[in-house]
Amino acid sequence: MIPSIIVAVFMLVMIVAGIVMNLNYTLLVFREVRRLSESLARNDKLRIIEGSLINETLIEIKLSAVDGTVAPLTEVQFIVCYEDMEGRVTTYLLKYSVNESPGWSLTTLYSGKVQRGLEGSNYLIPGEVAVVRLKLPTPKSENSSVVVVAVSPGGHKSSWVIGNA
């Protein structure tokens, strides 16, 4: 009878040890997933590398990821400030949505060649440049400049001045 009690206790200890090890592994996986998601949230920095005026109502901005990190394009906001034809300083906030793109279009470029459109990727990977065309609601005045600020989902800001400074 004593050997069967020893075997039963040993089996119980092994079962508990297996559960603890499995739970420890599960917690380790959850901890690693959380660390990676926090790391991605901190590394969502975009920067404007170039800006140009196409006409009085259309500007083109080129974005890249900062320090070769992967940057999401899903919730980029653009603050555009300029003086319109009537002399009023106008500020607009444009927010990109994956499903709808009011007022601007987005194309992903790689080494100067069009690699793919927005469908298929919502992230900017190292080496890629996103070309954003912003349509201004009213024409800008001839002698004014346009200030564009890109705000990434994590709050990182990058600005560019187009035109007369």
Secondary structure as a PSIPRED ss2 file (coil, helix, strand):
# PSIPRED VFORMAT (PSIPRED V4.0)

   1 M C   1.000  0.000  0.000
   2 I H   0.000  1.000  0.000
   3 P H   0.000  1.000  0.000
   4 S H   0.000  1.000  0.000
   5 I H   0.000  1.000  0.000
   6 I H   0.000  1.000  0.000
   7 V H   0.000  1.000  0.000
   8 A H   0.000  1.000  0.000
   9 V H   0.000  1.000  0.000
  10 F H   0.000  1.000  0.000
  11 M H   0.000  1.000  0.000
  12 L H   0.000  1.000  0.000
  13 V H   0.000  1.000  0.000
  14 M H   0.000  1.000  0.000
  15 I H   0.000  1.000  0.000
  16 V H   0.000  1.000  0.000
  17 A H   0.000  1.000  0.000
  18 G H   0.000  1.000  0.000
  19 I H   0.000  1.000  0.000
  20 V H   0.000  1.000  0.000
  21 M H   0.000  1.000  0.000
  22 N H   0.000  1.000  0.000
  23 L H   0.000  1.000  0.000
  24 N H   0.000  1.000  0.000
  25 Y H   0.000  1.000  0.000
  26 T H   0.000  1.000  0.000
  27 L H   0.000  1.000  0.000
  28 L H   0.000  1.000  0.000
  29 V H   0.000  1.000  0.000
  30 F H   0.000  1.000  0.000
  31 R H   0.000  1.000  0.000
  32 E H   0.000  1.000  0.000
  33 V H   0.000  1.000  0.000
  34 R H   0.000  1.000  0.000
  35 R H   0.000  1.000  0.000
  36 L H   0.000  1.000  0.000
  37 S H   0.000  1.000  0.000
  38 E H   0.000  1.000  0.000
  39 S H   0.000  1.000  0.000
  40 L H   0.000  1.000  0.000
  41 A H   0.000  1.000  0.000
  42 R H   0.000  1.000  0.000
  43 N C   1.000  0.000  0.000
  44 D C   1.000  0.000  0.000
  45 K C   1.000  0.000  0.000
  46 L E   0.000  0.000  1.000
  47 R E   0.000  0.000  1.000
  48 I E   0.000  0.000  1.000
  49 I E   0.000  0.000  1.000
  50 E E   0.000  0.000  1.000
  51 G E   0.000  0.000  1.000
  52 S E   0.000  0.000  1.000
  53 L E   0.000  0.000  1.000
  54 I E   0.000  0.000  1.000
  55 N E   0.000  0.000  1.000
  56 E C   1.000  0.000  0.000
  57 T C   1.000  0.000  0.000
  58 L E   0.000  0.000  1.000
  59 I E   0.000  0.000  1.000
  60 E E   0.000  0.000  1.000
  61 I E   0.000  0.000  1.000
  62 K E   0.000  0.000  1.000
  63 L E   0.000  0.000  1.000
  64 S E   0.000  0.000  1.000
  65 A E   0.000  0.000  1.000
  66 V H   0.000  1.000  0.000
  67 D H   0.000  1.000  0.000
  68 G H   0.000  1.000  0.000
  69 T C   1.000  0.000  0.000
  70 V C   1.000  0.000  0.000
  71 A E   0.000  0.000  1.000
  72 P E   0.000  0.000  1.000
  73 L C   1.000  0.000  0.000
  74 T C   1.000  0.000  0.000
  75 E C   1.000  0.000  0.000
  76 V C   1.000  0.000  0.000
  77 Q E   0.000  0.000  1.000
  78 F E   0.000  0.000  1.000
  79 I E   0.000  0.000  1.000
  80 V E   0.000  0.000  1.000
  81 C E   0.000  0.000  1.000
  82 Y E   0.000  0.000  1.000
  83 E E   0.000  0.000  1.000
  84 D E   0.000  0.000  1.000
  85 M C   1.000  0.000  0.000
  86 E C   1.000  0.000  0.000
  87 G C   1.000  0.000  0.000
  88 R C   1.000  0.000  0.000
  89 V E   0.000  0.000  1.000
  90 T E   0.000  0.000  1.000
  91 T E   0.000  0.000  1.000
  92 Y E   0.000  0.000  1.000
  93 L E   0.000  0.000  1.000
  94 L E   0.000  0.000  1.000
  95 K E   0.000  0.000  1.000
  96 Y C   1.000  0.000  0.000
  97 S C   1.000  0.000  0.000
  98 V C   1.000  0.000  0.000
  99 N C   1.000  0.000  0.000
 100 E C   1.000  0.000  0.000
 101 S C   1.000  0.000  0.000
 102 P C   1.000  0.000  0.000
 103 G C   1.000  0.000  0.000
 104 W E   0.000  0.000  1.000
 105 S E   0.000  0.000  1.000
 106 L E   0.000  0.000  1.000
 107 T E   0.000  0.000  1.000
 108 T E   0.000  0.000  1.000
 109 L E   0.000  0.000  1.000
 110 Y E   0.000  0.000  1.000
 111 S C   1.000  0.000  0.000
 112 G C   1.000  0.000  0.000
 113 K E   0.000  0.000  1.000
 114 V E   0.000  0.000  1.000
 115 Q E   0.000  0.000  1.000
 116 R E   0.000  0.000  1.000
 117 G E   0.000  0.000  1.000
 118 L C   1.000  0.000  0.000
 119 E C   1.000  0.000  0.000
 120 G C   1.000  0.000  0.000
 121 S C   1.000  0.000  0.000
 122 N C   1.000  0.000  0.000
 123 Y E   0.000  0.000  1.000
 124 L E   0.000  0.000  1.000
 125 I C   1.000  0.000  0.000
 126 P C   1.000  0.000  0.000
 127 G C   1.000  0.000  0.000
 128 E E   0.000  0.000  1.000
 129 V E   0.000  0.000  1.000
 130 A E   0.000  0.000  1.000
 131 V E   0.000  0.000  1.000
 132 V E   0.000  0.000  1.000
 133 R E   0.000  0.000  1.000
 134 L E   0.000  0.000  1.000
 135 K E   0.000  0.000  1.000
 136 L C   1.000  0.000  0.000
 137 P C   1.000  0.000  0.000
 138 T C   1.000  0.000  0.000
 139 P C   1.000  0.000  0.000
 140 K E   0.000  0.000  1.000
 141 S C   1.000  0.000  0.000
 142 E C   1.000  0.000  0.000
 143 N C   1.000  0.000  0.000
 144 S C   1.000  0.000  0.000
 145 S C   1.000  0.000  0.000
 146 V E   0.000  0.000  1.000
 147 V E   0.000  0.000  1.000
 148 V E   0.000  0.000  1.000
 149 V E   0.000  0.000  1.000
 150 A E   0.000  0.000  1.000
 151 V E   0.000  0.000  1.000
 152 S C   1.000  0.000  0.000
 153 P C   1.000  0.000  0.000
 154 G C   1.000  0.000  0.000
 155 G C   1.000  0.000  0.000
 156 H C   1.000  0.000  0.000
 157 K E   0.000  0.000  1.000
 158 S E   0.000  0.000  1.000
 159 S E   0.000  0.000  1.000
 160 W E   0.000  0.000  1.000
 161 V E   0.000  0.000  1.000
 162 I E   0.000  0.000  1.000
 163 G C   1.000  0.000  0.000
 164 N C   1.000  0.000  0.000
 165 A C   1.000  0.000  0.000
